[in-house]
Amino acid sequence: MNILYFLIACSILIALIFLAAFFWAMKDGQNDDMQTPAIRMLFEEDKPEKS
């Protein structure tokens, strides 16, 4: 039974770590630009010049 309490505590700790990482990413502005990634494939890339 003790291992069950340990595993529950570990899973809650891991969930809190992922929740903190999610809020950190939101605060950092990681998902601010929702339009550019959808049209990025339409932009022409500069081809390297042959020397």
mmCIF entry with sequence, helices, sheets and N, C-alpha, C, O atoms, coordinates in Angstrom:
data_MODEL
# 
_entry.id   MODEL 
# 
_entity.id                         1 
_entity.type                       polymer 
_entity.pdbx_number_of_molecules   1 
# 
_entity_poly.entity_id                      1 
_entity_poly.type                           'polypeptide(L)' 
_entity_poly.nstd_linkage                   no 
_entity_poly.nstd_monomer                   no 
_entity_poly.pdbx_seq_one_letter_code       MNILYFLIACSILIALIFLAAFFWAMKDGQNDDMQTPAIRMLFEEDKPEKS 
_entity_poly.pdbx_seq_one_letter_code_can   MNILYFLIACSILIALIFLAAFFWAMKDGQNDDMQTPAIRMLFEEDKPEKS 
_entity_poly.pdbx_strand_id                 A 
# 
loop_
_entity_poly_seq.entity_id 
_entity_poly_seq.num 
_entity_poly_seq.mon_id 
_entity_poly_seq.hetero 
1 1  MET n 
1 2  ASN n 
1 3  ILE n 
1 4  LEU n 
1 5  TYR n 
1 6  PHE n 
1 7  LEU n 
1 8  ILE n 
1 9  ALA n 
1 10 CYS n 
1 11 SER n 
1 12 ILE n 
1 13 LEU n 
1 14 ILE n 
1 15 ALA n 
1 16 LEU n 
1 17 ILE n 
1 18 PHE n 
1 19 LEU n 
1 20 ALA n 
1 21 ALA n 
1 22 PHE n 
1 23 PHE n 
1 24 TRP n 
1 25 ALA n 
1 26 MET n 
1 27 LYS n 
1 28 ASP n 
1 29 GLY n 
1 30 GLN n 
1 31 ASN n 
1 32 ASP n 
1 33 ASP n 
1 34 MET n 
1 35 GLN n 
1 36 THR n 
1 37 PRO n 
1 38 ALA n 
1 39 ILE n 
1 40 ARG n 
1 41 MET n 
1 42 LEU n 
1 43 PHE n 
1 44 GLU n 
1 45 GLU n 
1 46 ASP n 
1 47 LYS n 
1 48 PRO n 
1 49 GLU n 
1 50 LYS n 
1 51 SER n 
# 
_struct_asym.id          A 
_struct_asym.entity_id   1 
# 
loop_
_struct_conf.conf_type_id 
_struct_conf.id 
_struct_conf.pdbx_PDB_helix_id 
_struct_conf.beg_label_comp_id 
_struct_conf.beg_label_asym_id 
_struct_conf.beg_label_seq_id 
_struct_conf.pdbx_beg_PDB_ins_code 
_struct_conf.end_label_comp_id 
_struct_conf.end_label_asym_id 
_struct_conf.end_label_seq_id 
_struct_conf.pdbx_end_PDB_ins_code 
_struct_conf.beg_auth_comp_id 
_struct_conf.beg_auth_asym_id 
_struct_conf.beg_auth_seq_id 
_struct_conf.end_auth_comp_id 
_struct_conf.end_auth_asym_id 
_struct_conf.end_auth_seq_id 
_struct_conf.pdbx_PDB_helix_class 
_struct_conf.details 
_struct_conf.pdbx_PDB_helix_length 
HELX_P HELX_P1 AA1 ASN A 2  ? ASP A 28 ? ASN A 2  ASP A 28 1 ? 27 
HELX_P HELX_P2 AA2 THR A 36 ? ILE A 39 ? THR A 36 ILE A 39 1 ? 4  
HELX_P HELX_P3 AA3 ARG A 40 ? LEU A 42 ? ARG A 40 LEU A 42 5 ? 3  
# 
_struct_conf_type.id          HELX_P 
_struct_conf_type.criteria    ? 
_struct_conf_type.reference   ? 
# 
loop_
_atom_site.group_PDB 
_atom_site.id 
_atom_site.type_symbol 
_atom_site.label_atom_id 
_atom_site.label_alt_id 
_atom_site.label_comp_id 
_atom_site.label_asym_id 
_atom_site.label_entity_id 
_atom_site.label_seq_id 
_atom_site.pdbx_PDB_ins_code 
_atom_site.Cartn_x 
_atom_site.Cartn_y 
_atom_site.Cartn_z 
_atom_site.occupancy 
_atom_site.B_iso_or_equiv 
_atom_site.pdbx_formal_charge 
_atom_site.auth_seq_id 
_atom_site.auth_comp_id 
_atom_site.auth_asym_id 
_atom_site.auth_atom_id 
_atom_site.pdbx_PDB_model_num 
ATOM 1   N N  . MET A 1 1  ? 0.820  -1.190 0.000   1.00 0.00 ? 1  MET A N  1 
ATOM 2   C CA . MET A 1 1  ? 0.000  0.000  0.000   1.00 0.00 ? 1  MET A CA 1 
ATOM 3   C C  . MET A 1 1  ? 0.873  1.267  0.000   1.00 0.00 ? 1  MET A C  1 
ATOM 4   O O  . MET A 1 1  ? 0.479  2.302  -0.538  1.00 0.00 ? 1  MET A O  1 
ATOM 5   N N  . ASN A 1 2  ? 2.048  1.169  0.605   1.00 0.00 ? 2  ASN A N  1 
ATOM 6   C CA . ASN A 1 2  ? 2.926  2.339  0.646   1.00 0.00 ? 2  ASN A CA 1 
ATOM 7   C C  . ASN A 1 2  ? 3.400  2.741  -0.748  1.00 0.00 ? 2  ASN A C  1 
ATOM 8   O O  . ASN A 1 2  ? 3.554  3.927  -1.039  1.00 0.00 ? 2  ASN A O  1 
ATOM 9   N N  . ILE A 1 3  ? 3.629  1.753  -1.603  1.00 0.00 ? 3  ILE A N  1 
ATOM 10  C CA . ILE A 1 3  ? 4.077  2.068  -2.960  1.00 0.00 ? 3  ILE A CA 1 
ATOM 11  C C  . ILE A 1 3  ? 2.993  2.808  -3.730  1.00 0.00 ? 3  ILE A C  1 
ATOM 12  O O  . ILE A 1 3  ? 3.298  3.646  -4.579  1.00 0.00 ? 3  ILE A O  1 
ATOM 13  N N  . LEU A 1 4  ? 1.731  2.505  -3.442  1.00 0.00 ? 4  LEU A N  1 
ATOM 14  C CA . LEU A 1 4  ? 0.626  3.193  -4.103  1.00 0.00 ? 4  LEU A CA 1 
ATOM 15  C C  . LEU A 1 4  ? 0.626  4.677  -3.738  1.00 0.00 ? 4  LEU A C  1 
ATOM 16  O O  . LEU A 1 4  ? 0.421  5.526  -4.606  1.00 0.00 ? 4  LEU A O  1 
ATOM 17  N N  . TYR A 1 5  ? 0.850  4.992  -2.487  1.00 0.00 ? 5  TYR A N  1 
ATOM 18  C CA . TYR A 1 5  ? 0.930  6.387  -2.059  1.00 0.00 ? 5  TYR A CA 1 
ATOM 19  C C  . TYR A 1 5  ? 2.123  7.085  -2.720  1.00 0.00 ? 5  TYR A C  1 
ATOM 20  O O  . TYR A 1 5  ? 2.033  8.249  -3.111  1.00 0.00 ? 5  TYR A O  1 
ATOM 21  N N  . PHE A 1 6  ? 3.215  6.376  -2.836  1.00 0.00 ? 6  PHE A N  1 
ATOM 22  C CA . PHE A 1 6  ? 4.405  6.935  -3.482  1.00 0.00 ? 6  PHE A CA 1 
ATOM 23  C C  . PHE A 1 6  ? 4.133  7.231  -4.958  1.00 0.00 ? 6  PHE A C  1 
ATOM 24  O O  . PHE A 1 6  ? 4.500  8.297  -5.452  1.00 0.00 ? 6  PHE A O  1 
ATOM 25  N N  . LEU A 1 7  ? 3.497  6.304  -5.659  1.00 0.00 ? 7  LEU A N  1 
ATOM 26  C CA . LEU A 1 7  ? 3.210  6.500  -7.079  1.00 0.00 ? 7  LEU A CA 1 
ATOM 27  C C  . LEU A 1 7  ? 2.210  7.627  -7.303  1.00 0.00 ? 7  LEU A C  1 
ATOM 28  O O  . LEU A 1 7  ? 2.340  8.378  -8.269  1.00 0.00 ? 7  LEU A O  1 
ATOM 29  N N  . ILE A 1 8  ? 1.227  7.757  -6.441  1.00 0.00 ? 8  ILE A N  1 
ATOM 30  C CA . ILE A 1 8  ? 0.269  8.862  -6.560  1.00 0.00 ? 8  ILE A CA 1 
ATOM 31  C C  . ILE A 1 8  ? 0.980  10.193 -6.350  1.00 0.00 ? 8  ILE A C  1 
ATOM 32  O O  . ILE A 1 8  ? 0.734  11.154 -7.079  1.00 0.00 ? 8  ILE A O  1 
ATOM 33  N N  . ALA A 1 9  ? 1.863  10.251 -5.353  1.00 0.00 ? 9  ALA A N  1 
ATOM 34  C CA . ALA A 1 9  ? 2.614  11.477 -5.106  1.00 0.00 ? 9  ALA A CA 1 
ATOM 35  C C  . ALA A 1 9  ? 3.518  11.819 -6.287  1.00 0.00 ? 9  ALA A C  1 
ATOM 36  O O  . ALA A 1 9  ? 3.628  12.987 -6.661  1.00 0.00 ? 9  ALA A O  1 
ATOM 37  N N  . CYS A 1 10 ? 4.158  10.824 -6.872  1.00 0.00 ? 10 CYS A N  1 
ATOM 38  C CA . CYS A 1 10 ? 5.022  11.060 -8.040  1.00 0.00 ? 10 CYS A CA 1 
ATOM 39  C C  . CYS A 1 10 ? 4.215  11.552 -9.237  1.00 0.00 ? 10 CYS A C  1 
ATOM 40  O O  . CYS A 1 10 ? 4.654  12.454 -9.952  1.00 0.00 ? 10 CYS A O  1 
ATOM 41  N N  . SER A 1 11 ? 3.048  10.972 -9.460  1.00 0.00 ? 11 SER A N  1 
ATOM 42  C CA . SER A 1 11 ? 2.238  11.396 -10.602 1.00 0.00 ? 11 SER A CA 1 
ATOM 43  C C  . SER A 1 11 ? 1.712  12.813 -10.411 1.00 0.00 ? 11 SER A C  1 
ATOM 44  O O  . SER A 1 11 ? 1.630  13.571 -11.378 1.00 0.00 ? 11 SER A O  1 
ATOM 45  N N  . ILE A 1 12 ? 1.357  13.182 -9.198  1.00 0.00 ? 12 ILE A N  1 
ATOM 46  C CA . ILE A 1 12 ? 0.913  14.545 -8.943  1.00 0.00 ? 12 ILE A CA 1 
ATOM 47  C C  . ILE A 1 12 ? 2.071  15.518 -9.136  1.00 0.00 ? 12 ILE A C  1 
ATOM 48  O O  . ILE A 1 12 ? 1.882  16.601 -9.689  1.00 0.00 ? 12 ILE A O  1 
ATOM 49  N N  . LEU A 1 13 ? 3.247  15.150 -8.694  1.00 0.00 ? 13 LEU A N  1 
ATOM 50  C CA . LEU A 1 13 ? 4.422  16.000 -8.874  1.00 0.00 ? 13 LEU A CA 1 
ATOM 51  C C  . LEU A 1 13 ? 4.738  16.206 -10.353 1.00 0.00 ? 13 LEU A C  1 
ATOM 52  O O  . LEU A 1 13 ? 5.023  17.327 -10.773 1.00 0.00 ? 13 LEU A O  1 
ATOM 53  N N  . ILE A 1 14 ? 4.691  15.158 -11.127 1.00 0.00 ? 14 ILE A N  1 
ATOM 54  C CA . ILE A 1 14 ? 4.958  15.264 -12.565 1.00 0.00 ? 14 ILE A CA 1 
ATOM 55  C C  . ILE A 1 14 ? 3.886  16.116 -13.247 1.00 0.00 ? 14 ILE A C  1 
ATOM 56  O O  . ILE A 1 14 ? 4.199  16.914 -14.130 1.00 0.00 ? 14 ILE A O  1 
ATOM 57  N N  . ALA A 1 15 ? 2.625  15.950 -12.843 1.00 0.00 ? 15 ALA A N  1 
ATOM 58  C CA . ALA A 1 15 ? 1.549  16.761 -13.417 1.00 0.00 ? 15 ALA A CA 1 
ATOM 59  C C  . ALA A 1 15 ? 1.750  18.233 -13.090 1.00 0.00 ? 15 ALA A C  1 
ATOM 60  O O  . ALA A 1 15 ? 1.499  19.089 -13.939 1.00 0.00 ? 15 ALA A O  1 
ATOM 61  N N  . LEU A 1 16 ? 2.193  18.544 -11.887 1.00 0.00 ? 16 LEU A N  1 
ATOM 62  C CA . LEU A 1 16 ? 2.446  19.935 -11.514 1.00 0.00 ? 16 LEU A CA 1 
ATOM 63  C C  . LEU A 1 16 ? 3.615  20.523 -12.294 1.00 0.00 ? 16 LEU A C  1 
ATOM 64  O O  . LEU A 1 16 ? 3.602  21.703 -12.643 1.00 0.00 ? 16 LEU A O  1 
ATOM 65  N N  . ILE A 1 17 ? 4.622  19.703 -12.565 1.00 0.00 ? 17 ILE A N  1 
ATOM 66  C CA . ILE A 1 17 ? 5.759  20.173 -13.369 1.00 0.00 ? 17 ILE A CA 1 
ATOM 67  C C  . ILE A 1 17 ? 5.305  20.509 -14.787 1.00 0.00 ? 17 ILE A C  1 
ATOM 68  O O  . ILE A 1 17 ? 5.694  21.541 -15.332 1.00 0.00 ? 17 ILE A O  1 
ATOM 69  N N  . PHE A 1 18 ? 4.482  19.645 -15.389 1.00 0.00 ? 18 PHE A N  1 
ATOM 70  C CA . PHE A 1 18 ? 3.978  19.921 -16.731 1.00 0.00 ? 18 PHE A CA 1 
ATOM 71  C C  . PHE A 1 18 ? 3.040  21.126 -16.739 1.00 0.00 ? 18 PHE A C  1 
ATOM 72  O O  . PHE A 1 18 ? 3.031  21.889 -17.704 1.00 0.00 ? 18 PHE A O  1 
ATOM 73  N N  . LEU A 1 19 ? 2.261  21.307 -15.692 1.00 0.00 ? 19 LEU A N  1 
ATOM 74  C CA . LEU A 1 19 ? 1.383  22.462 -15.606 1.00 0.00 ? 19 LEU A CA 1 
ATOM 75  C C  . LEU A 1 19 ? 2.194  23.748 -15.488 1.00 0.00 ? 19 LEU A C  1 
ATOM 76  O O  . LEU A 1 19 ? 1.854  24.758 -16.103 1.00 0.00 ? 19 LEU A O  1 
ATOM 77  N N  . ALA A 1 20 ? 3.257  23.711 -14.704 1.00 0.00 ? 20 ALA A N  1 
ATOM 78  C CA . ALA A 1 20 ? 4.128  24.881 -14.581 1.00 0.00 ? 20 ALA A CA 1 
ATOM 79  C C  . ALA A 1 20 ? 4.812  25.184 -15.915 1.00 0.00 ? 20 ALA A C  1 
ATOM 80  O O  . ALA A 1 20 ? 4.947  26.350 -16.284 1.00 0.00 ? 20 ALA A O  1 
ATOM 81  N N  . ALA A 1 21 ? 5.242  24.161 -16.636 1.00 0.00 ? 21 ALA A N  1 
ATOM 82  C CA . ALA A 1 21 ? 5.867  24.372 -17.949 1.00 0.00 ? 21 ALA A CA 1 
ATOM 83  C C  . ALA A 1 21 ? 4.863  24.965 -18.938 1.00 0.00 ? 21 ALA A C  1 
ATOM 84  O O  . ALA A 1 21 ? 5.227  25.807 -19.759 1.00 0.00 ? 21 ALA A O  1 
ATOM 85  N N  . PHE A 1 22 ? 3.618  24.535 -18.866 1.00 0.00 ? 22 PHE A N  1 
ATOM 86  C CA . PHE A 1 22 ? 2.574  25.084 -19.735 1.00 0.00 ? 22 PHE A CA 1 
ATOM 87  C C  . PHE A 1 22 ? 2.351  26.564 -19.450 1.00 0.00 ? 22 PHE A C  1 
ATOM 88  O O  . PHE A 1 22 ? 2.307  27.375 -20.375 1.00 0.00 ? 22 PHE A O  1 
ATOM 89  N N  . PHE A 1 23 ? 2.210  26.918 -18.176 1.00 0.00 ? 23 PHE A N  1 
ATOM 90  C CA . PHE A 1 23 ? 1.989  28.319 -17.834 1.00 0.00 ? 23 PHE A CA 1 
ATOM 91  C C  . PHE A 1 23 ? 3.213  29.172 -18.155 1.00 0.00 ? 23 PHE A C  1 
ATOM 92  O O  . PHE A 1 23 ? 3.069  30.337 -18.526 1.00 0.00 ? 23 PHE A O  1 
ATOM 93  N N  . TRP A 1 24 ? 4.396  28.618 -18.020 1.00 0.00 ? 24 TRP A N  1 
ATOM 94  C CA . TRP A 1 24 ? 5.622  29.341 -18.380 1.00 0.00 ? 24 TRP A CA 1 
ATOM 95  C C  . TRP A 1 24 ? 5.642  29.627 -19.881 1.00 0.00 ? 24 TRP A C  1 
ATOM 96  O O  . TRP A 1 24 ? 6.012  30.722 -20.303 1.00 0.00 ? 24 TRP A O  1 
ATOM 97  N N  . ALA A 1 25 ? 5.242  28.637 -20.685 1.00 0.00 ? 25 ALA A N  1 
ATOM 98  C CA . ALA A 1 25 ? 5.217  28.828 -22.134 1.00 0.00 ? 25 ALA A CA 1 
ATOM 99  C C  . ALA A 1 25 ? 4.164  29.863 -22.529 1.00 0.00 ? 25 ALA A C  1 
ATOM 100 O O  . ALA A 1 25 ? 4.393  30.652 -23.446 1.00 0.00 ? 25 ALA A O  1 
ATOM 101 N N  . MET A 1 26 ? 3.026  29.871 -21.857 1.00 0.00 ? 26 MET A N  1 
ATOM 102 C CA . MET A 1 26 ? 1.991  30.852 -22.153 1.00 0.00 ? 26 MET A CA 1 
ATOM 103 C C  . MET A 1 26 ? 2.451  32.260 -21.769 1.00 0.00 ? 26 MET A C  1 
ATOM 104 O O  . MET A 1 26 ? 2.198  33.220 -22.498 1.00 0.00 ? 26 MET A O  1 
ATOM 105 N N  . LYS A 1 27 ? 3.127  32.381 -20.626 1.00 0.00 ? 27 LYS A N  1 
ATOM 106 C CA . LYS A 1 27 ? 3.607  33.686 -20.178 1.00 0.00 ? 27 LYS A CA 1 
ATOM 107 C C  . LYS A 1 27 ? 4.735  34.192 -21.071 1.00 0.00 ? 27 LYS A C  1 
ATOM 108 O O  . LYS A 1 27 ? 4.884  35.398 -21.271 1.00 0.00 ? 27 LYS A O  1 
ATOM 109 N N  . ASP A 1 28 ? 5.519  33.277 -21.600 1.00 0.00 ? 28 ASP A N  1 
ATOM 110 C CA . ASP A 1 28 ? 6.658  33.629 -22.437 1.00 0.00 ? 28 ASP A CA 1 
ATOM 111 C C  . ASP A 1 28 ? 6.225  34.041 -23.841 1.00 0.00 ? 28 ASP A C  1 
ATOM 112 O O  . ASP A 1 28 ? 7.034  34.582 -24.596 1.00 0.00 ? 28 ASP A O  1 
ATOM 113 N N  . GLY A 1 29 ? 4.973  33.798 -24.204 1.00 0.00 ? 29 GLY A N  1 
ATOM 114 C CA . GLY A 1 29 ? 4.462  34.211 -25.514 1.00 0.00 ? 29 GLY A CA 1 
ATOM 115 C C  . GLY A 1 29 ? 4.746  33.219 -26.609 1.00 0.00 ? 29 GLY A C  1 
ATOM 116 O O  . GLY A 1 29 ? 4.903  33.610 -27.766 1.00 0.00 ? 29 GLY A O  1 
ATOM 117 N N  . GLN A 1 30 ? 4.815  31.969 -26.287 1.00 0.00 ? 30 GLN A N  1 
ATOM 118 C CA . GLN A 1 30 ? 5.159  30.961 -27.273 1.00 0.00 ? 30 GLN A CA 1 
ATOM 119 C C  . GLN A 1 30 ? 4.056  30.775 -28.315 1.00 0.00 ? 30 GLN A C  1 
ATOM 120 O O  . GLN A 1 30 ? 4.347  30.409 -29.454 1.00 0.00 ? 30 GLN A O  1 
ATOM 121 N N  . ASN A 1 31 ? 2.810  31.016 -27.952 1.00 0.00 ? 31 ASN A N  1 
ATOM 122 C CA . ASN A 1 31 ? 1.703  30.794 -28.881 1.00 0.00 ? 31 ASN A CA 1 
ATOM 123 C C  . ASN A 1 31 ? 1.047  32.101 -29.308 1.00 0.00 ? 31 ASN A C  1 
ATOM 124 O O  . ASN A 1 31 ? -0.143 32.116 -29.622 1.00 0.00 ? 31 ASN A O  1 
ATOM 125 N N  . ASP A 1 32 ? 1.797  33.192 -29.324 1.00 0.00 ? 32 ASP A N  1 
ATOM 126 C CA . ASP A 1 32 ? 1.217  34.475 -29.698 1.00 0.00 ? 32 ASP A CA 1 
ATOM 127 C C  . ASP A 1 32 ? 0.912  34.562 -31.184 1.00 0.00 ? 32 ASP A C  1 
ATOM 128 O O  . ASP A 1 32 ? -0.130 35.097 -31.563 1.00 0.00 ? 32 ASP A O  1 
ATOM 129 N N  . ASP A 1 33 ? 1.780  34.058 -32.021 1.00 0.00 ? 33 ASP A N  1 
ATOM 130 C CA . ASP A 1 33 ? 1.619  34.169 -33.465 1.00 0.00 ? 33 ASP A CA 1 
ATOM 131 C C  . ASP A 1 33 ? 0.988  32.891 -34.006 1.00 0.00 ? 33 ASP A C  1 
ATOM 132 O O  . ASP A 1 33 ? 1.661  31.870 -34.152 1.00 0.00 ? 33 ASP A O  1 
ATOM 133 N N  . MET A 1 34 ? -0.303 32.953 -34.302 1.00 0.00 ? 34 MET A N  1 
ATOM 134 C CA . MET A 1 34 ? -1.004 31.761 -34.789 1.00 0.00 ? 34 MET A CA 1 
ATOM 135 C C  . MET A 1 34 ? -1.149 31.752 -36.314 1.00 0.00 ? 34 MET A C  1 
ATOM 136 O O  . MET A 1 34 ? -1.504 30.720 -36.882 1.00 0.00 ? 34 MET A O  1 
ATOM 137 N N  . GLN A 1 35 ? -0.883 32.874 -36.989 1.00 0.00 ? 35 GLN A N  1 
ATOM 138 C CA . GLN A 1 35 ? -1.083 32.949 -38.436 1.00 0.00 ? 35 GLN A CA 1 
ATOM 139 C C  . GLN A 1 35 ? 0.168  32.587 -39.235 1.00 0.00 ? 35 GLN A C  1 
ATOM 140 O O  . GLN A 1 35 ? 0.067  31.878 -40.236 1.00 0.00 ? 35 GLN A O  1 
ATOM 141 N N  . THR A 1 36 ? 1.326  33.051 -38.821 1.00 0.00 ? 36 THR A N  1 
ATOM 142 C CA . THR A 1 36 ? 2.538  32.860 -39.607 1.00 0.00 ? 36 THR A CA 1 
ATOM 143 C C  . THR A 1 36 ? 2.912  31.388 -39.821 1.00 0.00 ? 36 THR A C  1 
ATOM 144 O O  . THR A 1 36 ? 3.297  31.041 -40.938 1.00 0.00 ? 36 THR A O  1 
ATOM 145 N N  . PRO A 1 37 ? 2.822  30.497 -38.816 1.00 0.00 ? 37 PRO A N  1 
ATOM 146 C CA . PRO A 1 37 ? 3.196  29.110 -39.085 1.00 0.00 ? 37 PRO A CA 1 
ATOM 147 C C  . PRO A 1 37 ? 2.337  28.449 -40.165 1.00 0.00 ? 37 PRO A C  1 
ATOM 148 O O  . PRO A 1 37 ? 2.808  27.554 -40.867 1.00 0.00 ? 37 PRO A O  1 
ATOM 149 N N  . ALA A 1 38 ? 1.092  28.879 -40.301 1.00 0.00 ? 38 ALA A N  1 
ATOM 150 C CA . ALA A 1 38 ? 0.221  28.282 -41.312 1.00 0.00 ? 38 ALA A CA 1 
ATOM 151 C C  . ALA A 1 38 ? 0.614  28.684 -42.723 1.00 0.00 ? 38 ALA A C  1 
ATOM 152 O O  . ALA A 1 38 ? 0.393  27.924 -43.666 1.00 0.00 ? 38 ALA A O  1 
ATOM 153 N N  . ILE A 1 39 ? 1.197  29.876 -42.881 1.00 0.00 ? 39 ILE A N  1 
ATOM 154 C CA . ILE A 1 39 ? 1.551  30.339 -44.232 1.00 0.00 ? 39 ILE A CA 1 
ATOM 155 C C  . ILE A 1 39 ? 3.052  30.326 -44.473 1.00 0.00 ? 39 ILE A C  1 
ATOM 156 O O  . ILE A 1 39 ? 3.504  30.749 -45.536 1.00 0.00 ? 39 ILE A O  1 
ATOM 157 N N  . ARG A 1 40 ? 3.825  29.855 -43.521 1.00 0.00 ? 40 ARG A N  1 
ATOM 158 C CA . ARG A 1 40 ? 5.288  29.861 -43.670 1.00 0.00 ? 40 ARG A CA 1 
ATOM 159 C C  . ARG A 1 40 ? 5.735  29.010 -44.848 1.00 0.00 ? 40 ARG A C  1 
ATOM 160 O O  . ARG A 1 40 ? 6.744  29.319 -45.482 1.00 0.00 ? 40 ARG A O  1 
ATOM 161 N N  . MET A 1 41 ? 5.000  27.942 -45.155 1.00 0.00 ? 41 MET A N  1 
ATOM 162 C CA . MET A 1 41 ? 5.424  27.074 -46.250 1.00 0.00 ? 41 MET A CA 1 
ATOM 163 C C  . MET A 1 41 ? 5.249  27.758 -47.604 1.00 0.00 ? 41 MET A C  1 
ATOM 164 O O  . MET A 1 41 ? 5.798  27.291 -48.602 1.00 0.00 ? 41 MET A O  1 
ATOM 165 N N  . LEU A 1 42 ? 4.493  28.855 -47.654 1.00 0.00 ? 42 LEU A N  1 
ATOM 166 C CA . LEU A 1 42 ? 4.287  29.555 -48.911 1.00 0.00 ? 42 LEU A CA 1 
ATOM 167 C C  . LEU A 1 42 ? 5.390  30.560 -49.217 1.00 0.00 ? 42 LEU A C  1 
ATOM 168 O O  . LEU A 1 42 ? 5.496  31.033 -50.348 1.00 0.00 ? 42 LEU A O  1 
ATOM 169 N N  . PHE A 1 43 ? 6.211  30.894 -48.224 1.00 0.00 ? 43 PHE A N  1 
ATOM 170 C CA . PHE A 1 43 ? 7.295  31.853 -48.423 1.00 0.00 ? 43 PHE A CA 1 
ATOM 171 C C  . PHE A 1 43 ? 8.415  31.201 -49.218 1.00 0.00 ? 43 PHE A C  1 
ATOM 172 O O  . PHE A 1 43 ? 8.727  30.023 -49.039 1.00 0.00 ? 43 PHE A O  1 
ATOM 173 N N  . GLU A 1 44 ? 9.015  31.997 -50.105 1.00 0.00 ? 44 GLU A N  1 
ATOM 174 C CA . GLU A 1 44 ? 10.155 31.485 -50.857 1.00 0.00 ? 44 GLU A CA 1 
ATOM 175 C C  . GLU A 1 44 ? 11.407 31.554 -50.000 1.00 0.00 ? 44 GLU A C  1 
ATOM 176 O O  . GLU A 1 44 ? 11.629 32.523 -49.275 1.00 0.00 ? 44 GLU A O  1 
ATOM 177 N N  . GLU A 1 45 ? 12.209 30.526 -50.093 1.00 0.00 ? 45 GLU A N  1 
ATOM 178 C CA . GLU A 1 45 ? 13.457 30.513 -49.351 1.00 0.00 ? 45 GLU A CA 1 
ATOM 179 C C  . GLU A 1 45 ? 14.573 31.035 -50.248 1.00 0.00 ? 45 GLU A C  1 
ATOM 180 O O  . GLU A 1 45 ? 14.565 30.823 -51.461 1.00 0.00 ? 45 GLU A O  1 
ATOM 181 N N  . ASP A 1 46 ? 15.518 31.711 -49.641 1.00 0.00 ? 46 ASP A N  1 
ATOM 182 C CA . ASP A 1 46 ? 16.683 32.182 -50.399 1.00 0.00 ? 46 ASP A CA 1 
ATOM 183 C C  . ASP A 1 46 ? 17.594 30.984 -50.674 1.00 0.00 ? 46 ASP A C  1 
ATOM 184 O O  . ASP A 1 46 ? 17.996 30.257 -49.766 1.00 0.00 ? 46 ASP A O  1 
ATOM 185 N N  . LYS A 1 47 ? 17.901 30.810 -51.949 1.00 0.00 ? 47 LYS A N  1 
ATOM 186 C CA . LYS A 1 47 ? 18.784 29.698 -52.302 1.00 0.00 ? 47 LYS A CA 1 
ATOM 187 C C  . LYS A 1 47 ? 20.225 30.150 -52.158 1.00 0.00 ? 47 LYS A C  1 
ATOM 188 O O  . LYS A 1 47 ? 20.562 31.272 -52.538 1.00 0.00 ? 47 LYS A O  1 
ATOM 189 N N  . PRO A 1 48 ? 21.082 29.291 -51.613 1.00 0.00 ? 48 PRO A N  1 
ATOM 190 C CA . PRO A 1 48 ? 22.486 29.704 -51.460 1.00 0.00 ? 48 PRO A CA 1 
ATOM 191 C C  . PRO A 1 48 ? 23.148 29.900 -52.821 1.00 0.00 ? 48 PRO A C  1 
ATOM 192 O O  . PRO A 1 48 ? 22.919 29.141 -53.763 1.00 0.00 ? 48 PRO A O  1 
ATOM 193 N N  . GLU A 1 49 ? 23.968 30.936 -52.893 1.00 0.00 ? 49 GLU A N  1 
ATOM 194 C CA . GLU A 1 49 ? 24.673 31.217 -54.153 1.00 0.00 ? 49 GLU A CA 1 
ATOM 195 C C  . GLU A 1 49 ? 25.863 30.278 -54.309 1.00 0.00 ? 49 GLU A C  1 
ATOM 196 O O  . GLU A 1 49 ? 26.575 29.987 -53.347 1.00 0.00 ? 49 GLU A O  1 
ATOM 197 N N  . LYS A 1 50 ? 26.062 29.817 -55.520 1.00 0.00 ? 50 LYS A N  1 
ATOM 198 C CA . LYS A 1 50 ? 27.211 28.947 -55.797 1.00 0.00 ? 50 LYS A CA 1 
ATOM 199 C C  . LYS A 1 50 ? 28.431 29.832 -56.042 1.00 0.00 ? 50 LYS A C  1 
ATOM 200 O O  . LYS A 1 50 ? 28.365 30.798 -56.802 1.00 0.00 ? 50 LYS A O  1 
ATOM 201 N N  . SER A 1 51 ? 29.507 29.507 -55.414 1.00 0.00 ? 51 SER A N  1 
ATOM 202 C CA . SER A 1 51 ? 30.717 30.338 -55.612 1.00 0.00 ? 51 SER A CA 1 
ATOM 203 C C  . SER A 1 51 ? 31.784 29.598 -56.389 1.00 0.00 ? 51 SER A C  1 
ATOM 204 O O  . SER A 1 51 ? 32.856 30.148 -56.641 1.00 0.00 ? 51 SER A O  1 
# 
